[in-house]
Each structure stands twice: as C-alpha cells, then as structure tokens.
Amino acid sequence: MMDKKTLLEDGLLEQYMLGELNAKECEQIEQLLLSDTELKAHFNLLEEDFERIGLENTIAPPEFVKSQLLDAIKPPKSKDTLIVALQKDTNTKFYLGIAASVTALLLVGSFWMYSQLNDVQQQLQTVEVNNTELNTTIETLNTELERNNTFFKGIVNADTEQYILSGNDLMPNAKVISYINHKAKSVVINTERLPELDADHDYQMWADVEGEMINMGIISKDKTLMTMAYIDHTESLNITIEAAGGNDHPTVERLVTNVYLR
C-alpha cells in the first residue's frame, strides 16, 4: 500500500501530474489526497508551480486556430440539437501549459539548430570561395613564373643576341631592347622605355625581309616583357604606331624606332 512518505520521496506526485502512473497507482494517490489535507495542499502548490512554468513558456497560437476551433464546435442548424455535458478537468490548464512549454522549447531548439546550420553553411561557402580564389591566384602565379622563366632562359642563353631599337625624330625618347635567338627561333622584347599610347592606337612590330614588312605582332600595353613572332631571314626590326587592333601593312610615316640586324 502506498503511503505519504513513499509518495513524496519517490516523486510520485509529479509522475501523477504528468500521467506516467497506472490506474491503480493513480487511484491510491487520489485516496491519499482526499484523506490528507496537508498532502492535498502540497499537491495544489506543486500543481500551481508546474502550471506557472508551462504558462510562462507558452506561445500564442496563430489567429486562424481560434476561428477554426469555433467553426468546429459550432452547433448544427438542425432543430434536434445534441447537448453533451463536458466533465470538468482541473488539470486541463496545467497539461496545456506543459504542452506549450515543450512546444516552445522545441521551437527554440529548432531555431538554434537552424541558425547554427546557416552559420556552418556560410563558413563553408566562405572557405570554398577563399579556396577558389587561392587556387586561381596560385595558377596565375605559376603561369607568370613559367612565362618569366621562359623569358629569362631566352635572354641569358649563349645563342641569344641583343639589339636595341632607339627612337627617331618622331619619338626620340623611345627605346626597346630585343633578344633574338635564331637557333631557338625566339624573339623577346623589353618595352619598358616605350612611351604610352592612347586607347585608339597600338604599337606594332615588323620584320623587314628583302624589302617586305612582315607582321610580328601587336605590342601589349599592359606588359613590359613579351614574346613576338620569329621571322626567318629578318634584316631589321621596326615598330610603327597603328590604329588600335593593328594593321595588315605598316604605316611607314609613323615609324618610331628600328634596328638593323648584324
């Protein structure tokens, strides 16, 4: 037989409130509550505490819930109206509070997990972007390094000959250094001392082969060291100013620098 001491020490009152006991245990507790006013008072206080916790953590339901609930319990239009007496449940508010409290905690937990997931996803995206940018930078540096190594090897090669194209009266300050390797069939030029042009014009380099000017390429505006096309049997190197995009034949009157090869 259940007694008051066992009831209090084992937390059976709390389990009774939460509906965790069987029918026989519930009946014994209810008999004790009816016979012991002190125990009943303790139960009432405990019930109020649980109810307060539940109500403090509850959340207001959406507005449509009220209207749907009223529609659901609206009496039929028939004359034969069925009236059902509802049994008073003193624990209804308490259980509703507990349910609302659990719902609130679940919502808070879900919101926290959603926020954490978003943070992790954003961090992963940032890492991916940084990795992509880093890989692009590395590829660019590797390409630049390979290009510079090619230039360096071509310039210091024992078979490479150096020619300086000095400016004429049209552009006296112009100066271009060219490195030609006939065995490797390569041409590298340094245009650091070549004056800048506007956006409507470009420098173009030509090889004179038996009196015929052959295009060696347009000189880039954003590089000071670059390769040009190698032309067999070149007698002289020539640079002219042409319209942006270059020309299929040189504008001789706009020749700014040239050099004859030995």
C-alpha positions in Angstrom: 0.0 0.0 0.0 1.3 3.4 -1.0 1.9 5.9 1.9 2.6 9.6 2.2 6.4 9.2 2.7 6.8 7.0 -0.4 4.7 9.4 -2.4 6.8 12.4 -1.6 10.3 10.8 -1.6 9.8 8.9 -4.9 8.3 11.9 -6.8 5.1 10.1 -7.4 3.1 13.3 -7.3 5.0 14.7 -10.2 4.6 11.5 -12.2 0.8 11.5 -11.4 0.6 15.1 -12.8 2.4 14.0 -16.0 0.2 10.9 -16.4 3.0 8.5 -16.0 1.3 6.2 -13.5 -1.0 3.3 -14.0 -4.7 3.3 -13.0 -4.1 1.5 -9.7 -1.3 3.9 -8.6 -3.5 6.9 -9.6 -6.4 5.6 -7.5 -4.2 5.2 -4.4 -2.8 8.7 -4.8 -6.3 10.2 -5.2 -7.4 8.4 -2.0 -4.4 9.8 -0.1 -5.1 13.3 -1.4 -8.7 13.1 -0.2 -7.7 11.8 3.3 -4.7 14.1 3.9 -5.3 17.8 3.8 -1.5 18.6 4.2 -0.7 16.4 1.3 -3.5 18.0 -0.8 -2.1 21.4 0.0 1.3 20.3 -1.1 -0.2 18.9 -4.3 -2.0 22.2 -5.0 1.2 24.2 -4.7 3.1 21.8 -6.9 0.4 21.9 -9.5 0.5 25.7 -9.4 4.2 25.7 -9.9 4.0 23.4 -12.9 1.2 25.4 -14.4 3.2 28.7 -13.9 6.2 27.2 -15.7 4.1 26.0 -18.5 2.2 29.3 -19.0 5.4 31.4 -18.8 6.9 29.4 -21.7 3.8 29.2 -23.8 3.4 30.8 -27.2 0.3 32.4 -28.7 -1.3 30.1 -31.4 -1.9 31.6 -34.8 -5.1 33.6 -35.3 -6.6 31.1 -37.6 -6.7 28.4 -34.9 -9.4 30.3 -32.9 -11.6 30.7 -35.9 -11.2 27.0 -37.0 -11.9 25.8 -33.4 -15.1 27.9 -33.2 -16.2 26.6 -36.6 -15.6 23.0 -35.4 -17.7 23.3 -32.3 -20.5 25.4 -33.9 -23.8 23.7 -33.2 -25.7 22.2 -36.2 -28.6 24.1 -37.7 -31.0 21.2 -37.1 -33.7 21.6 -34.5 -32.6 18.4 -32.8 -29.6 19.8 -31.1 -27.4 17.4 -29.2 -26.0 18.7 -25.9 -23.1 17.0 -24.4 -22.0 17.7 -20.9 -18.3 18.2 -20.5 -16.6 16.8 -17.4 -14.7 19.5 -15.6 -10.9 18.7 -15.7 -9.0 20.7 -13.1 -5.7 19.6 -14.8 -6.6 20.9 -18.3 -4.8 24.2 -17.9 -1.8 22.5 -16.4 -1.4 20.0 -19.2 -1.9 22.7 -21.8 0.8 24.7 -20.2 3.2 21.7 -20.1 2.4 21.0 -23.8 3.0 24.7 -24.7 6.2 24.7 -22.7 7.5 21.6 -24.6 6.5 23.2 -27.9 8.3 26.4 -27.1 11.4 24.5 -26.2 11.3 22.5 -29.4 10.8 25.7 -31.4 13.7 27.4 -29.7 15.9 24.3 -30.2 14.9 24.1 -33.8 15.6 27.8 -34.4 19.0 27.4 -32.7 19.9 24.4 -34.9 18.8 26.2 -38.0 20.9 29.2 -37.1 23.9 27.0 -36.4 23.4 25.2 -39.7 23.2 28.5 -41.6 26.4 29.7 -39.9 28.2 26.5 -40.8 27.0 26.7 -44.4 28.1 30.3 -44.7 31.5 29.4 -43.2 31.8 26.5 -45.7 30.9 28.9 -48.6 33.5 31.4 -47.4 36.1 28.6 -47.2 35.1 27.4 -50.7 35.3 31.0 -52.1 38.7 31.5 -50.4 40.0 28.2 -51.7 38.8 29.0 -55.2 40.4 32.5 -55.1 43.6 30.9 -53.6 43.7 28.3 -56.4 43.2 30.9 -59.0 46.0 33.0 -57.5 48.3 30.0 -57.4 47.5 29.2 -61.1 48.2 32.8 -62.1 51.5 32.9 -60.2 52.5 29.6 -61.7 51.7 30.8 -65.2 53.6 34.0 -64.6 56.5 32.1 -63.2 56.7 29.8 -66.2 56.5 32.8 -68.5 59.2 34.7 -66.7 61.4 31.5 -66.6 60.9 31.3 -70.4 61.9 34.9 -70.8 64.9 34.5 -68.5 66.2 31.4 -70.3 65.8 33.1 -73.6 67.6 36.2 -72.6 70.6 34.5 -70.8 71.0 31.8 -73.5 74.5 32.0 -75.1 73.0 31.9 -78.6 70.7 35.0 -77.8 71.7 38.2 -79.5 70.7 41.6 -78.1 69.5 44.5 -80.3 68.5 48.0 -79.1 65.8 49.9 -81.1 66.3 53.6 -80.4 63.7 56.3 -81.1 63.8 58.6 -84.1 62.8 62.2 -84.5 59.1 61.3 -84.2 59.7 59.7 -80.8 63.2 60.4 -79.6 62.6 59.0 -76.1 61.6 55.6 -77.4 63.8 52.6 -76.6 63.1 48.9 -77.0 65.5 46.1 -76.2 65.1 42.9 -78.2 66.6 39.5 -77.7 66.7 37.2 -80.7 67.8 33.5 -80.7 68.0 32.2 -84.3 68.6 28.6 -83.1 65.5 28.6 -80.8 63.6 30.9 -83.3 62.5 33.2 -80.5 62.1 36.9 -80.0 61.7 38.6 -76.6 61.4 42.4 -76.3 61.5 44.8 -73.3 59.2 47.8 -73.9 59.7 49.5 -70.5 61.1 52.6 -72.2 58.4 52.8 -74.9 56.1 55.8 -74.3 52.4 55.0 -73.6 49.8 55.4 -76.3 46.1 56.4 -76.0 43.3 53.8 -76.3 42.9 54.5 -80.1 46.4 53.4 -81.1 48.8 50.4 -80.7 52.5 49.8 -81.3 53.1 47.1 -84.0 56.3 45.3 -84.7 57.5 44.4 -88.2 60.3 42.3 -89.7 61.9 43.5 -92.9 62.6 40.5 -95.1 64.1 41.5 -98.5 62.2 44.8 -98.5 58.9 43.2 -97.4 57.4 44.2 -94.0 56.0 41.1 -92.2 53.9 41.5 -89.1 55.5 40.2 -85.9 52.5 41.2 -83.6 51.0 44.0 -81.7 52.9 45.2 -78.6 50.8 44.8 -75.4 50.1 47.9 -73.4 50.0 46.1 -70.0 53.3 44.1 -70.3 56.8 45.3 -70.5 58.4 41.9 -71.3 56.8 39.8 -74.1 57.5 37.4 -76.9 57.0 38.3 -80.6 56.8 36.2 -83.7 60.1 35.0 -85.1 60.5 35.6 -88.8 63.3 33.8 -90.8 65.8 35.9 -92.6 64.8 39.1 -90.9 67.1 42.0 -91.9 65.7 44.7 -89.5 63.2 45.1 -86.7 60.7 48.0 -87.0 58.0 49.5 -84.7 55.2 51.7 -86.0 52.1 53.3 -84.5 48.9 51.9 -85.9 45.2 52.2 -85.2 44.0 50.1 -82.2 44.0 46.4 -83.2 46.9 46.7 -85.6 47.2 46.8 -89.4 47.9 44.4 -92.2 50.7 46.7 -93.5 52.9 49.2 -91.7 52.2 53.0 -91.7 55.7 54.0 -92.7 55.3 57.7 -91.9 54.6 56.6 -88.3 57.7 54.5 -87.8 59.1 55.4 -84.3 62.1 53.1 -83.9 64.0 50.4 -85.8 67.3 48.5 -85.8 69.3 46.5 -88.4 70.4 43.0 -87.5 74.0 42.0 -88.0 
